């Protein structure tokens, strides 16, 4: 099997991909065109929360397709998006919801909403954190701490400052001039290495934002919607944001993002302030409604937490028997295995052995399997990872 290659054919070569072609999936497994089976610990980079061939997704798709309404634009009302917005607000905090098509778009909208809210008071800047990843669009990229992603495309959106996670004094100093509209942070940094932000620091951020009349944005595009064992990652710390961005698992594999804005922000928005042609269309909204209802069930989240505890034990055994493992971190079914060597060859070797993984930095293997994964599948996958580390 060849190693990673650039995208082939007529596609623009912005992705590095292995040379096999995936053809079908079921649960936590996928098969390539040659019939080779792989255990999938990537879940489309934390997107396929309910696994492949989910009956929840299939039934919602079929039901909406039977109505004939796939797309109408936001010039007209449709029920699925309105019901989904009501559900998200009821599960999070009072406010309003904007739907879009991706996580990057969700963060772009969040920045616009924050500036709209703060413009009258001269609040137009933002504070982000080292190790962050918020997307590849110009605003989101400006708040992403990844020079290799940023440098070729500068100048980016101006007005973004950075602090270290845990530096409360630095945060208060950055907010002291009164020009910062919002602080944005991932409760669990994903692309930055699967690093949970300590709960005391999230609470300190909330106090600092309240004291300076600054909005707090939680980017839960990867860590939200059950991934950490709670519906939202901020629930671990008991800190409620002013703006919440969601995407990856929201529509079960279909492209969808969402911004939940608190009432004081939502009230400032007017027709024409923002928009999108496809966001919240009836087909994707119907699927998202079914997916969120399923994940939000207490029994579902309880199962994720139980599976996470099982994962703890398996990862502990792998770490104790493989000297290449320096540490393991993360929450729920979002884990980073920190290695003493580059992660790329380990990911490639695991793929040869039948396990699909993704890295989260040069020396970190990321585990983001479907939330429906069985303990036996975790055991099998981690045994492959252990072999790949030998």
C-alpha positions as a LaTeX table, in Angstrom:
\begin{tabular}{lrrr}
\hline
Residue & $x$ (\AA) & $y$ (\AA) & $z$ (\AA) \\
\hline
Unk1 & 0.00 & 0.00 & 0.00 \\
Unk2 & 1.37 & 3.41 & $-0.94$ \\
Unk3 & 1.76 & 6.10 & 1.68 \\
Unk4 & 0.02 & 9.49 & 1.60 \\
Unk5 & $-0.31$ & 11.05 & $-1.85$ \\
Unk6 & $-1.67$ & 14.36 & $-3.04$ \\
Unk7 & $-5.24$ & 14.46 & $-4.25$ \\
Unk8 & $-5.53$ & 12.80 & $-7.65$ \\
Unk9 & $-7.59$ & 13.54 & $-10.72$ \\
Unk10 & $-9.29$ & 16.88 & $-11.32$ \\
Unk11 & $-9.47$ & 17.86 & $-7.64$ \\
Unk12 & $-7.34$ & 20.77 & $-6.42$ \\
Unk13 & $-4.37$ & 19.33 & $-4.53$ \\
Unk14 & $-4.98$ & 20.83 & $-1.10$ \\
Unk15 & $-5.37$ & 17.46 & 0.63 \\
Unk16 & $-2.90$ & 14.66 & 1.25 \\
Unk17 & $-4.73$ & 11.34 & 0.93 \\
Unk18 & $-3.85$ & 7.64 & 0.88 \\
Unk19 & $-4.22$ & 5.96 & $-2.48$ \\
Unk20 & $-7.19$ & 3.72 & $-1.69$ \\
Unk21 & $-10.79$ & 4.84 & $-2.29$ \\
Unk22 & $-13.44$ & 4.39 & 0.39 \\
Unk23 & $-16.64$ & 2.88 & $-0.97$ \\
Unk24 & $-19.03$ & 2.11 & 1.90 \\
Unk25 & $-19.46$ & 2.22 & 5.66 \\
Unk26 & $-21.45$ & 0.68 & 8.48 \\
Unk27 & $-21.28$ & 1.71 & 12.11 \\
Unk28 & $-17.63$ & 2.17 & 13.07 \\
Unk29 & $-16.25$ & 0.42 & 9.98 \\
Unk30 & $-15.57$ & 1.39 & 6.38 \\
Unk31 & $-14.49$ & $-0.58$ & 3.29 \\
Unk32 & $-12.44$ & 0.50 & 0.31 \\
Unk33 & $-13.12$ & $-0.38$ & $-3.33$ \\
Unk34 & $-10.96$ & $-3.48$ & $-3.00$ \\
Unk35 & $-13.12$ & $-4.76$ & $-0.14$ \\
Unk36 & $-10.53$ & $-4.08$ & 2.59 \\
Unk37 & $-12.08$ & $-3.29$ & 5.97 \\
Unk38 & $-10.95$ & $-0.51$ & 8.31 \\
Unk39 & $-12.00$ & 0.37 & 11.84 \\
Unk40 & $-12.75$ & 4.11 & 11.73 \\
Unk41 & $-11.44$ & 6.15 & 14.67 \\
Unk42 & $-11.69$ & 9.42 & 12.71 \\
Unk43 & $-15.49$ & 9.58 & 12.23 \\
Unk44 & $-14.94$ & 12.10 & 9.46 \\
Unk45 & $-12.93$ & 14.20 & 11.95 \\
Unk46 & $-15.55$ & 13.99 & 14.72 \\
Unk47 & $-18.46$ & 14.45 & 12.28 \\
Unk48 & $-20.10$ & 11.01 & 12.13 \\
Unk49 & $-21.16$ & 10.94 & 15.76 \\
Unk50 & $-23.76$ & 8.24 & 15.09 \\
Unk51 & $-21.44$ & 6.23 & 12.86 \\
Unk52 & $-21.83$ & 5.26 & 9.23 \\
Unk53 & $-25.19$ & 4.10 & 7.86 \\
Unk54 & $-27.03$ & 5.57 & 10.85 \\
Unk55 & $-30.72$ & 4.71 & 10.83 \\
Unk56 & $-31.44$ & 8.04 & 12.57 \\
Unk57 & $-29.91$ & 9.92 & 9.65 \\
Unk58 & $-31.42$ & 7.66 & 6.99 \\
Unk59 & $-34.96$ & 7.86 & 8.36 \\
Unk60 & $-34.82$ & 11.65 & 8.71 \\
Unk61 & $-33.52$ & 11.99 & 5.16 \\
Unk62 & $-36.20$ & 9.72 & 3.77 \\
Unk63 & $-38.99$ & 11.51 & 5.63 \\
Unk64 & $-37.95$ & 14.97 & 4.41 \\
Unk65 & $-37.26$ & 13.83 & 0.85 \\
Unk66 & $-40.79$ & 12.47 & 0.71 \\
Unk67 & $-42.10$ & 16.05 & 1.12 \\
Unk68 & $-40.21$ & 17.22 & $-1.98$ \\
Unk69 & $-38.64$ & 20.16 & $-0.08$ \\
Unk70 & $-34.86$ & 19.96 & $-0.19$ \\
Unk71 & $-34.07$ & 23.66 & $-0.48$ \\
Unk72 & $-36.14$ & 26.85 & $-0.36$ \\
Unk73 & $-33.59$ & 29.54 & 0.68 \\
Unk74 & $-34.09$ & 31.69 & 3.75 \\
Unk75 & $-36.56$ & 33.91 & 1.92 \\
Unk76 & $-39.24$ & 31.55 & 3.23 \\
Unk77 & $-39.99$ & 29.78 & 6.51 \\
Unk78 & $-39.78$ & 26.02 & 6.87 \\
Unk79 & $-40.53$ & 23.99 & 10.00 \\
Unk80 & $-37.38$ & 21.86 & 10.41 \\
Unk81 & $-35.03$ & 24.81 & 10.91 \\
Unk82 & $-37.38$ & 26.57 & 13.29 \\
Unk83 & $-37.87$ & 23.43 & 15.37 \\
Unk84 & $-34.12$ & 22.79 & 15.44 \\
Unk85 & $-33.43$ & 26.36 & 16.60 \\
Unk86 & $-35.99$ & 26.00 & 19.37 \\
Unk87 & $-34.40$ & 22.71 & 20.44 \\
Unk88 & $-30.86$ & 24.14 & 20.52 \\
Unk89 & $-31.97$ & 27.13 & 22.56 \\
Unk90 & $-33.85$ & 24.91 & 25.00 \\
Unk91 & $-30.76$ & 22.73 & 25.45 \\
Unk92 & $-28.26$ & 25.59 & 25.81 \\
Unk93 & $-29.38$ & 29.11 & 26.82 \\
Unk94 & $-32.02$ & 31.70 & 25.81 \\
Unk95 & $-31.30$ & 33.53 & 22.58 \\
Unk96 & $-31.41$ & 33.09 & 18.83 \\
Unk97 & $-29.86$ & 30.70 & 16.33 \\
Unk98 & $-28.25$ & 31.28 & 12.93 \\
Unk99 & $-27.63$ & 28.31 & 10.63 \\
Unk100 & $-24.82$ & 28.05 & 8.08 \\
Unk101 & $-22.89$ & 25.29 & 6.35 \\
Unk102 & $-19.66$ & 24.70 & 8.27 \\
Unk103 & $-17.67$ & 25.41 & 11.40 \\
Unk104 & $-15.57$ & 28.09 & 9.76 \\
Unk105 & $-18.73$ & 29.89 & 8.65 \\
Unk106 & $-20.19$ & 29.57 & 12.15 \\
Unk107 & $-17.17$ & 31.32 & 13.65 \\
Unk108 & $-17.23$ & 34.00 & 10.93 \\
Unk109 & $-20.85$ & 34.69 & 11.82 \\
Unk110 & $-20.00$ & 34.77 & 15.52 \\
Unk111 & $-17.35$ & 37.44 & 14.89 \\
Unk112 & $-19.78$ & 39.52 & 12.87 \\
Unk113 & $-22.48$ & 39.22 & 15.52 \\
Unk114 & $-20.02$ & 40.23 & 18.24 \\
Unk115 & $-18.89$ & 43.27 & 16.28 \\
Unk116 & $-22.49$ & 44.21 & 15.56 \\
Unk117 & $-23.23$ & 44.04 & 19.27 \\
Unk118 & $-20.13$ & 46.01 & 20.31 \\
Unk119 & $-19.86$ & 48.55 & 17.50 \\
Unk120 & $-21.74$ & 51.33 & 19.27 \\
Unk121 & $-19.33$ & 51.12 & 22.22 \\
Unk122 & $-16.24$ & 50.92 & 20.01 \\
Unk123 & $-15.72$ & 47.22 & 20.72 \\
Unk124 & $-14.36$ & 45.71 & 17.51 \\
Unk125 & $-11.36$ & 43.60 & 18.53 \\
Unk126 & $-11.08$ & 39.96 & 19.59 \\
Unk127 & $-9.02$ & 37.89 & 21.98 \\
Unk128 & $-8.03$ & 34.33 & 21.07 \\
Unk129 & $-5.56$ & 31.83 & 22.53 \\
Unk130 & $-2.34$ & 30.15 & 21.55 \\
Unk131 & $-2.99$ & 26.60 & 20.39 \\
Unk132 & $-6.38$ & 27.54 & 18.94 \\
Unk133 & $-7.96$ & 26.50 & 15.67 \\
Unk134 & $-11.16$ & 28.24 & 14.56 \\
Unk135 & $-11.24$ & 27.64 & 10.81 \\
Unk136 & $-9.63$ & 28.61 & 7.52 \\
Unk137 & $-11.73$ & 31.59 & 6.41 \\
Unk138 & $-10.21$ & 35.03 & 6.81 \\
Unk139 & $-11.81$ & 35.93 & 10.13 \\
Unk140 & $-11.56$ & 32.47 & 11.64 \\
Unk141 & $-8.00$ & 32.10 & 10.38 \\
Unk142 & $-7.03$ & 35.38 & 12.01 \\
Unk143 & $-8.03$ & 33.84 & 15.36 \\
Unk144 & $-6.19$ & 30.57 & 14.64 \\
Unk145 & $-2.75$ & 30.14 & 16.15 \\
Unk146 & $-1.13$ & 28.24 & 13.29 \\
Unk147 & 1.49 & 30.27 & 11.34 \\
Unk148 & 1.74 & 27.69 & 8.55 \\
Unk149 & $-1.98$ & 28.16 & 7.86 \\
Unk150 & $-1.93$ & 31.95 & 8.27 \\
Unk151 & 1.25 & 33.24 & 6.65 \\
Unk152 & 0.48 & 32.53 & 2.96 \\
Unk153 & $-2.82$ & 34.41 & 3.17 \\
Unk154 & $-2.05$ & 37.55 & 5.11 \\
Unk155 & $-3.29$ & 40.19 & 5.61 \\
Unk156 & $-6.10$ & 38.59 & 7.57 \\
Unk157 & $-8.89$ & 40.19 & 9.59 \\
Unk158 & $-7.28$ & 42.82 & 11.84 \\
Unk159 & $-7.89$ & 43.30 & 15.53 \\
Unk160 & $-7.14$ & 39.84 & 16.98 \\
Unk161 & $-4.94$ & 39.50 & 20.06 \\
Unk162 & $-3.62$ & 36.26 & 21.58 \\
Unk163 & $-3.05$ & 35.09 & 25.15 \\
Unk164 & $-1.85$ & 31.87 & 26.72 \\
Unk165 & $-4.45$ & 29.50 & 28.14 \\
Unk166 & $-4.29$ & 29.88 & 31.91 \\
Unk167 & $-2.95$ & 33.45 & 31.88 \\
Unk168 & $-5.72$ & 35.26 & 33.72 \\
Unk169 & $-3.67$ & 38.41 & 34.23 \\
Unk170 & $-2.85$ & 38.53 & 30.53 \\
Unk171 & $-6.55$ & 38.20 & 29.67 \\
Unk172 & $-7.54$ & 41.07 & 31.94 \\
Unk173 & $-4.75$ & 43.23 & 30.54 \\
Unk174 & $-5.91$ & 42.49 & 26.98 \\
Unk175 & $-9.48$ & 43.45 & 27.89 \\
Unk176 & $-8.56$ & 46.54 & 29.88 \\
Unk177 & $-8.76$ & 49.09 & 27.05 \\
Unk178 & $-12.44$ & 48.35 & 26.42 \\
Unk179 & $-12.04$ & 47.67 & 22.69 \\
Unk180 & $-12.47$ & 43.88 & 22.73 \\
Unk181 & $-15.89$ & 42.73 & 21.57 \\
Unk182 & $-15.40$ & 39.04 & 22.36 \\
Unk183 & $-13.07$ & 36.38 & 23.67 \\
Unk184 & $-13.13$ & 33.12 & 21.70 \\
Unk185 & $-11.90$ & 29.79 & 23.03 \\
Unk186 & $-12.35$ & 26.05 & 22.47 \\
Unk187 & $-13.21$ & 24.34 & 25.78 \\
Unk188 & $-11.14$ & 21.47 & 24.38 \\
Unk189 & $-8.56$ & 22.56 & 21.83 \\
Unk190 & $-8.82$ & 20.07 & 18.98 \\
Unk191 & $-6.33$ & 20.76 & 16.19 \\
Unk192 & $-4.04$ & 22.26 & 18.82 \\
Unk193 & $-3.43$ & 18.84 & 20.35 \\
Unk194 & $-6.66$ & 17.75 & 22.10 \\
Unk195 & $-6.00$ & 19.95 & 25.13 \\
Unk196 & $-8.86$ & 20.47 & 27.61 \\
Unk197 & $-8.93$ & 24.02 & 28.96 \\
Unk198 & $-8.99$ & 23.81 & 32.78 \\
Unk199 & $-12.42$ & 24.51 & 34.24 \\
Unk200 & $-11.08$ & 27.15 & 36.70 \\
Unk201 & $-9.67$ & 29.12 & 33.78 \\
Unk202 & $-12.98$ & 28.99 & 31.89 \\
Unk203 & $-14.68$ & 30.33 & 35.01 \\
Unk204 & $-12.02$ & 33.04 & 35.29 \\
Unk205 & $-12.66$ & 33.97 & 31.66 \\
Unk206 & $-16.37$ & 34.30 & 32.39 \\
Unk207 & $-15.66$ & 36.68 & 35.29 \\
Unk208 & $-13.19$ & 38.73 & 33.26 \\
Unk209 & $-15.68$ & 39.08 & 30.40 \\
Unk210 & $-18.47$ & 40.07 & 32.78 \\
Unk211 & $-16.26$ & 42.67 & 34.48 \\
Unk212 & $-15.24$ & 44.25 & 31.15 \\
Unk213 & $-18.59$ & 43.90 & 29.35 \\
Unk214 & $-17.04$ & 41.53 & 26.79 \\
Unk215 & $-18.75$ & 38.62 & 25.07 \\
Unk216 & $-17.49$ & 35.07 & 25.61 \\
Unk217 & $-17.59$ & 32.77 & 22.57 \\
Unk218 & $-17.18$ & 29.03 & 22.98 \\
Unk219 & $-16.13$ & 27.25 & 19.80 \\
Unk220 & $-17.56$ & 23.74 & 20.26 \\
Unk221 & $-17.39$ & 22.80 & 16.60 \\
Unk222 & $-15.36$ & 19.67 & 17.39 \\
Unk223 & $-15.87$ & 19.15 & 21.13 \\
Unk224 & $-19.63$ & 19.82 & 21.26 \\
Unk225 & $-22.76$ & 17.70 & 20.97 \\
Unk226 & $-21.87$ & 14.74 & 23.18 \\
Unk227 & $-18.21$ & 14.31 & 22.24 \\
Unk228 & $-16.96$ & 14.93 & 25.80 \\
Unk229 & $-19.73$ & 12.99 & 27.53 \\
Unk230 & $-21.87$ & 16.07 & 28.15 \\
Unk231 & $-24.06$ & 17.58 & 25.47 \\
Unk232 & $-21.86$ & 20.70 & 25.49 \\
Unk233 & $-18.26$ & 20.77 & 26.69 \\
Unk234 & $-18.87$ & 23.96 & 28.68 \\
Unk235 & $-21.20$ & 22.02 & 30.95 \\
Unk236 & $-18.18$ & 20.34 & 32.57 \\
Unk237 & $-17.14$ & 23.74 & 33.95 \\
Unk238 & $-20.62$ & 25.13 & 34.49 \\
Unk239 & $-19.73$ & 28.21 & 32.43 \\
Unk240 & $-22.38$ & 29.49 & 30.01 \\
Unk241 & $-21.07$ & 31.44 & 26.98 \\
Unk242 & $-22.70$ & 34.39 & 25.27 \\
Unk243 & $-22.19$ & 32.83 & 21.84 \\
Unk244 & $-21.83$ & 29.13 & 21.04 \\
Unk245 & $-20.65$ & 27.79 & 17.68 \\
Unk246 & $-21.46$ & 24.24 & 16.56 \\
Unk247 & $-20.92$ & 22.23 & 13.39 \\
Unk248 & $-19.16$ & 18.92 & 12.81 \\
Unk249 & $-21.65$ & 16.31 & 14.17 \\
Unk250 & $-24.68$ & 18.58 & 13.95 \\
Unk251 & $-26.31$ & 17.07 & 10.84 \\
Unk252 & $-24.90$ & 13.56 & 11.01 \\
Unk253 & $-22.45$ & 14.00 & 8.13 \\
Unk254 & $-24.33$ & 16.60 & 6.07 \\
Unk255 & $-22.75$ & 20.08 & 5.99 \\
Unk256 & $-24.25$ & 22.30 & 8.68 \\
Unk257 & $-23.10$ & 24.85 & 11.24 \\
Unk258 & $-24.94$ & 26.86 & 13.86 \\
Unk259 & $-24.43$ & 29.91 & 16.04 \\
Unk260 & $-26.41$ & 30.21 & 19.25 \\
Unk261 & $-26.35$ & 33.86 & 20.38 \\
Unk262 & $-27.62$ & 35.04 & 23.75 \\
Unk263 & $-30.58$ & 37.40 & 23.87 \\
Unk264 & $-28.58$ & 40.64 & 24.21 \\
Unk265 & $-26.62$ & 39.76 & 21.06 \\
Unk266 & $-29.56$ & 38.36 & 19.10 \\
Unk267 & $-31.56$ & 41.54 & 19.76 \\
Unk268 & $-28.95$ & 43.67 & 17.95 \\
Unk269 & $-29.22$ & 41.78 & 14.66 \\
Unk270 & $-31.36$ & 43.13 & 11.83 \\
Unk271 & $-32.45$ & 41.80 & 8.41 \\
Unk272 & $-29.50$ & 42.07 & 6.06 \\
Unk273 & $-26.80$ & 41.94 & 8.74 \\
Unk274 & $-25.80$ & 38.44 & 7.65 \\
Unk275 & $-27.05$ & 35.64 & 5.45 \\
Unk276 & $-26.43$ & 32.42 & 3.60 \\
Unk277 & $-28.24$ & 30.74 & 0.74 \\
Unk278 & $-28.14$ & 27.16 & 2.00 \\
Unk279 & $-27.94$ & 27.50 & 5.80 \\
Unk280 & $-30.68$ & 25.70 & 7.71 \\
Unk281 & $-32.41$ & 24.29 & 4.64 \\
Unk282 & $-35.21$ & 21.81 & 5.31 \\
Unk283 & $-33.26$ & 18.68 & 4.35 \\
Unk284 & $-30.17$ & 19.23 & 6.51 \\
Unk285 & $-32.22$ & 20.77 & 9.32 \\
Unk286 & $-34.49$ & 17.71 & 9.42 \\
Unk287 & $-31.48$ & 15.44 & 9.79 \\
Unk288 & $-29.87$ & 17.70 & 12.39 \\
Unk289 & $-33.11$ & 17.78 & 14.38 \\
Unk290 & $-33.12$ & 13.99 & 14.56 \\
Unk291 & $-29.40$ & 13.78 & 15.37 \\
Unk292 & $-29.53$ & 16.35 & 18.18 \\
Unk293 & $-32.61$ & 14.74 & 19.69 \\
Unk294 & $-30.83$ & 11.39 & 19.70 \\
Unk295 & $-27.56$ & 12.65 & 21.19 \\
Unk296 & $-29.34$ & 14.78 & 23.81 \\
Unk297 & $-31.10$ & 11.76 & 25.31 \\
Unk298 & $-29.75$ & 11.17 & 28.85 \\
Unk299 & $-29.32$ & 7.47 & 28.11 \\
Unk300 & $-27.18$ & 8.26 & 25.04 \\
Unk301 & $-24.89$ & 10.61 & 26.98 \\
Unk302 & $-24.67$ & 8.13 & 29.83 \\
Unk303 & $-23.49$ & 5.51 & 27.37 \\
Unk304 & $-20.85$ & 7.87 & 25.98 \\
Unk305 & $-19.54$ & 8.45 & 29.50 \\
Unk306 & $-19.45$ & 4.70 & 30.19 \\
Unk307 & $-17.60$ & 4.08 & 26.93 \\
Unk308 & $-15.18$ & 6.86 & 27.85 \\
Unk309 & $-14.41$ & 5.21 & 31.16 \\
Unk310 & $-13.68$ & 1.98 & 29.30 \\
Unk311 & $-11.42$ & 3.93 & 26.95 \\
Unk312 & $-9.53$ & 5.31 & 29.95 \\
Unk313 & $-8.60$ & 1.81 & 31.02 \\
Unk314 & $-7.54$ & 0.67 & 27.56 \\
Unk315 & $-5.44$ & 3.78 & 26.97 \\
Unk316 & $-3.78$ & 3.34 & 30.35 \\
Unk317 & $-2.73$ & $-0.18$ & 29.40 \\
Unk318 & $-1.38$ & 0.97 & 26.02 \\
Unk319 & 0.55 & 3.82 & 27.65 \\
Unk320 & 2.04 & 1.48 & 30.26 \\
Unk321 & 3.28 & $-1.01$ & 27.66 \\
Unk322 & 4.46 & 1.32 & 24.90 \\
Unk323 & 7.36 & 3.62 & 25.75 \\
Unk324 & 6.53 & 5.76 & 22.71 \\
Unk325 & 3.49 & 7.13 & 24.58 \\
Unk326 & 4.39 & 10.17 & 26.68 \\
Unk327 & 0.88 & 10.97 & 27.90 \\
Unk328 & $-2.81$ & 10.75 & 27.08 \\
Unk329 & $-5.21$ & 13.68 & 27.40 \\
Unk330 & $-8.69$ & 14.79 & 26.42 \\
Unk331 & $-12.29$ & 14.28 & 27.52 \\
Unk332 & $-14.93$ & 11.71 & 26.65 \\
Unk333 & $-14.38$ & 10.23 & 23.20 \\
Unk334 & $-11.99$ & 12.99 & 22.16 \\
Unk335 & $-8.46$ & 11.95 & 23.10 \\
Unk336 & $-4.92$ & 12.81 & 22.16 \\
Unk337 & $-2.11$ & 10.27 & 22.49 \\
Unk338 & 1.10 & 12.27 & 22.87 \\
Unk339 & 4.10 & 10.44 & 21.39 \\
Unk340 & 7.87 & 10.76 & 21.61 \\
Unk341 & 8.05 & 10.59 & 17.81 \\
Unk342 & 6.24 & 11.95 & 14.75 \\
Unk343 & 2.62 & 10.84 & 14.58 \\
Unk344 & 2.51 & 10.55 & 10.78 \\
Unk345 & 4.30 & 7.20 & 10.46 \\
Unk346 & 2.23 & 5.76 & 13.31 \\
Unk347 & $-1.00$ & 6.84 & 11.61 \\
Unk348 & 0.25 & 5.31 & 8.35 \\
Unk349 & 1.24 & 2.03 & 10.00 \\
Unk350 & $-2.12$ & 1.79 & 11.81 \\
Unk351 & $-3.86$ & 2.31 & 8.47 \\
Unk352 & $-1.90$ & $-0.59$ & 6.99 \\
Unk353 & $-3.11$ & $-2.70$ & 9.93 \\
Unk354 & $-6.75$ & $-1.69$ & 9.39 \\
Unk355 & $-7.28$ & 1.32 & 11.68 \\
Unk356 & $-8.02$ & 4.85 & 10.46 \\
Unk357 & $-6.57$ & 7.60 & 12.66 \\
Unk358 & $-5.90$ & 11.32 & 12.35 \\
Unk359 & $-3.18$ & 13.40 & 13.98 \\
Unk360 & $-3.62$ & 16.61 & 15.98 \\
Unk361 & $-0.16$ & 18.07 & 15.69 \\
Unk362 & 3.24 & 16.69 & 14.78 \\
Unk363 & 3.47 & 14.17 & 17.66 \\
Unk364 & $-0.16$ & 13.60 & 18.65 \\
Unk365 & $-2.51$ & 10.85 & 17.51 \\
Unk366 & $-6.15$ & 11.91 & 17.84 \\
Unk367 & $-8.93$ & 9.48 & 18.71 \\
Unk368 & $-12.43$ & 10.69 & 17.74 \\
Unk369 & $-14.45$ & 7.53 & 16.97 \\
Unk370 & $-18.22$ & 7.54 & 16.52 \\
Unk371 & $-20.02$ & 8.10 & 19.82 \\
Unk372 & $-21.82$ & 4.80 & 19.20 \\
Unk373 & $-18.64$ & 2.73 & 19.25 \\
Unk374 & $-18.75$ & $-0.50$ & 21.24 \\
Unk375 & $-16.17$ & $-1.33$ & 23.95 \\
Unk376 & $-15.01$ & $-4.35$ & 21.97 \\
Unk377 & $-14.34$ & $-2.10$ & 18.96 \\
Unk378 & $-12.31$ & 0.22 & 21.17 \\
Unk379 & $-10.31$ & $-2.75$ & 22.42 \\
Unk380 & $-9.61$ & $-3.90$ & 18.87 \\
Unk381 & $-8.68$ & $-0.44$ & 17.64 \\
Unk382 & $-6.33$ & 0.27 & 20.53 \\
Unk383 & $-4.65$ & $-3.11$ & 20.06 \\
Unk384 & $-3.91$ & $-2.06$ & 16.48 \\
Unk385 & $-2.56$ & 1.28 & 17.71 \\
Unk386 & $-0.34$ & $-0.59$ & 20.18 \\
Unk387 & 0.98 & $-2.74$ & 17.34 \\
Unk388 & 1.62 & 0.37 & 15.26 \\
Unk389 & 3.69 & 1.78 & 18.14 \\
Unk390 & 5.83 & $-1.34$ & 18.51 \\
\hline
\end{tabular}
